[in-house]
Amino acid sequence: MSSCHNRQPGSSMKTFVLAAAVEQGMNPFSTYYSSRSPVTIPMGIGAAPWVVYGDGYGGTESVASATTLSDNAVYAQLSMDVGPQNTVDMAHRMGITSPLDAVPSIALGTSLVTPLEMANAYATLASGGVYRPAQAIVKVVLPGGKIDWQPSTTGYHRISAGVASTVTQVLKTVANYGTGSKTGYYFPYPRAGKTGTTDESCDVWYVGYTPQLSAAIWMGNMKSNLPMNSAFGGDYCAPLWAKFFALALKNQSHPDFTQVSWQFKPWTGHYATTWSAPTSTPSPSTKSTPTTKPTPTPKPKPTPTSPTKPPQPH
């Protein structure tokens, strides 16, 4: 794709911060951060602090709740505790191929990606942590029904099934009760996803999935960054996503996601106000092992500072 198709994903990038944190042992349902807004985060000697506004309650808020509300203030602190490079690594493992800047604002979607990458990366969650490269042509059928060509698809275990399941349970709350709840108007079946809205609503997103299908909806001007008058991903992209899924899965069953346990650890992040206790049994494997050796994704060169004006929160 040309560069004009690479756009800021806004808060739909928070999913990769969440996945990296869960992999490190954080329990998103019992780990809390301050949601007081704005939050000021020091960026080091000689650098201006990072000031981030959020949509929280003004007290402490669980990471799961902050995801449901898409609270920037909590995720700015979580991004610092997780480590920006860890978020970049997680995004690349899950399917993002564009270079990403390893800066704290990665959590708010300041690096550029494509809708195909986002849909493919979220599909890794839908498949229980198995990444499969996007394939445009699934088969070639000759007259008479004979299959002339079919690609050999190989899956790679990029993240644990327990991590994927935990993240999915959080993103289900987004789709049911949070910024993506309008998906339920047209597709009231098991679903998970995350909204995204950038500064001045130049780009709005909804990236969501079911156990069978993943898709990313982006709206904006393909040739320039034109504001869209306070448009939000939850208001425009989420219903469009749901209408598509209602048609695409019209004649299929609607199974729920399989829950897989994961071993949480005490979370000792600098900004966390409390920490999670182990509440579940370990998953069979905590390592990411490919079924065949994947091609490594080159890592972008980290930049030392973070933009001081983050995208809008939804």
ABEGO torsion letter per residue (X at the ends): XBAAABBBAEAAAAAAAAAAAAAAGBBAAABBBBABOBBBBBAEBGBBBBBBBBABAGBBBBAAAAAAAGBAAAAAAAAAAAEAAAAAAAAAAAGBABBBBBBAAAAAGABBBBAAAAAAAAAAAAAGGBBBBBBABABBBBBGGBBABBBBBBBBBABBAAAAAAAAAAAAAAAAABAAAAAAAABABBBBEBBBBBBGGABBBBBBBBAABBBBBBBEBAABBBBAGGBBAAAAAAAAAAAAAAAAAAABBBBBBBBBBBBBBBBABAABABBBBBABBBBABABBBBABBBBBBBBBBBBABBBABBBBAX
